[in-house]
Amino acid sequence: MSLPAMPMPAEDERPFDPPPEYAELRAGATMIRVSCPTGLDAWLISDYAGVREVLGDGRRFSTRPGLAAHVLSSYGPESPIDNFTRMDGPEHVRIRRNFAPQVTHARRLAELRPMVERITDEAITRMLASPQPYPLHSQFSTAITTSVIAELIGVPSSQRHLLHEAAMALFDTSTKADQLREALTPLYTYLYEAVATRRAQPGDDVLSRMIEHSADSDRPLTDTELTEMNAALLIAGFDTTASMITYGLLALLNIPGEWEKLVADPSTAASATEELVRYLAVGTGLLRQATEDTEVNGQPIRAGDYVVVAVQSGNRDMALHADADDFDITRKPGAHLGFGHGAHACVGQQIARMELTTVLRALATRVPTLRVAVPLNEVEWKKDSVVRGPAELPVAWT
Amino acid sequence: MKVAVDRDHCIGAGNCAMTAPSVFDQDADEAIVILLTDSPPDSEQDAVQQAVDRCPAAVIRLLP
C-alpha cells in the first residue's frame, strides 16, 4: 500500500499558510508516514514540541542524510558527506566554532550594521529613480543580500554571478547530482583560489578571519573545508534572505493593517522581522534520520527511519501562541522554529535579522506609499525551489 | 533568579547576547556564551526567559 504524499505548500492557493492538512495533525500531535517528493518514506512531525525535540537532539536524530534530501533530487542521502550541514556531534562543532564568531557575534554584527545600512539606502535610492512597476525581488531584495554577503566574504562585483548560478542549481528540486557538481564548480574554483590569495595576503573579510582563527586550533581548517564553508555562506546567505524580504513585504502589504503599523512606527521593524520569519518560515520542512529505536509524541520510531519536521506548521502551533495563525508585527518576539533549532540552527540568523530589520525600517521610512502593483492572485511564485516565495514582485509607490 | 550556562555545548548563535545583553556576552574568540552574572536582577527576568526559549542549543538554564 502506498503512503500519502507529503503535503507541499501551494502559495497560489494559500499565499501565506502551510498546507491545511497540517492543522489536524498538529492539534493531535499525530505523526503519520508519508512519501516525500524524492521517494523517501518518512515520519512527518508537525507540532511545535515534536519539531523542537527532533531538531534539538542531534544524538537521536542525525542530519547525515542532508537537511533537504526529501525534496532535492541532487542530494542522495547515501552520497559522501561534503559539507558541515551533514555532520553530527564534535565534527560539526569544530567547523561551526570557526565559522560562528564571524557571523553571530553581537559586537561583530554591530560593526557590520553601517555596511548593511549603506547598501540598503543605495538600493532604495536606485529604486526611487526607476520606472514603475519595479521588479522588487531581482532588483532590490536579491541585489541587497548579494552585496551584503559578497562584501562580508570579499567577493568582487565581477564574480557575484557565480553565487547566483550556484544557488539556482542547488535550490532547484529538479537538479540532478552531476548537474549540481557542474554548476558549483565555478564558484568552488573561484573560492579555492581566493583561500590561497587570502592566506598570502589576509584582509578584514570573513574568509581571512576564518583562516586566521583556525590557524591556532588543533586541526586548522583545510583549503577544501574553507572553500565549502564559504560557498555555503555565500549561497545560503543571499537567496534565503532575499526571498524572505520579498515574501515578507508581500505579506506586510497584503495582510490588512500591518504595513500601516510599520509606517506609523518604523521601530517595530525588529519585531516585524521575527514575526515574518515565524509566520512564513520554510515551506518544505527539514529531514533527519533516527540513530536508534526511540519515540516522539509516544510514537515508536525505529533506528534508520527518516523523519521530516514541518517547521512552518510547528510555528502555527497553538501551544506556542493561542493566536499562532494570526500575523501581528507587534507580537513580542519569542521562541519559534523559523531559523530551525538545535546545533544546526541557521548560522546566518543574526545577519539575516539585521538585513531584514534594516530593509523594513528603511522602506517604511523612505517609501511609506509602497504597494504591490499586481493583485495577489497574479503574483508569480517560485515553482521548483526549496526556498519559497514570489519569483518576482512588481511594486509601485507615489 | 539564578542562571547557569553550559559552554561545552554552546554553538555561539548569539541569541542570548542580543536578547539580554546585561546578562550574557560572547567571548571574542569563538562567540561562546559568557555569563556576566549568575544572579540577574528581577527586572531581567523576562529577557532571560526569552534567552532560554530562544537558545537553539538549549544551554541556558534557570535554576530554582
Boltz contact constraints between the chains, C-beta under 6 A:
constraints:
  - contact:
      token1: [A, 56]
      token2: [B, 58]
      max_distance: 6.0
  - contact:
      token1: [A, 96]
      token2: [B, 11]
      max_distance: 6.0
  - contact:
      token1: [A, 97]
      token2: [B, 30]
      max_distance: 6.0
  - contact:
      token1: [A, 100]
      token2: [B, 12]
      max_distance: 6.0
  - contact:
      token1: [A, 100]
      token2: [B, 31]
      max_distance: 6.0
  - contact:
      token1: [A, 101]
      token2: [B, 30]
      max_distance: 6.0
  - contact:
      token1: [A, 101]
      token2: [B, 31]
      max_distance: 6.0
  - contact:
      token1: [A, 104]
      token2: [B, 12]
      max_distance: 6.0
  - contact:
      token1: [A, 104]
      token2: [B, 13]
      max_distance: 6.0
  - contact:
      token1: [A, 104]
      token2: [B, 14]
      max_distance: 6.0
  - contact:
      token1: [A, 104]
      token2: [B, 31]
      max_distance: 6.0
  - contact:
      token1: [A, 105]
      token2: [B, 26]
      max_distance: 6.0
  - contact:
      token1: [A, 105]
      token2: [B, 31]
      max_distance: 6.0
  - contact:
      token1: [A, 106]
      token2: [B, 14]
      max_distance: 6.0
  - contact:
      token1: [A, 106]
      token2: [B, 17]
      max_distance: 6.0
  - contact:
      token1: [A, 106]
      token2: [B, 18]
      max_distance: 6.0
  - contact:
      token1: [A, 334]
      token2: [B, 53]
      max_distance: 6.0
  - contact:
      token1: [A, 335]
      token2: [B, 53]
      max_distance: 6.0
  - contact:
      token1: [A, 335]
      token2: [B, 54]
      max_distance: 6.0
  - contact:
      token1: [A, 341]
      token2: [B, 56]
      max_distance: 6.0
  - contact:
      token1: [A, 342]
      token2: [B, 56]
      max_distance: 6.0
  - contact:
      token1: [A, 343]
      token2: [B, 11]
      max_distance: 6.0
  - contact:
      token1: [A, 343]
      token2: [B, 57]
      max_distance: 6.0
  - contact:
      token1: [A, 345]
      token2: [B, 13]
      max_distance: 6.0
  - contact:
      token1: [A, 345]
      token2: [B, 56]
      max_distance: 6.0
  - contact:
      token1: [A, 350]
      token2: [B, 14]
      max_distance: 6.0
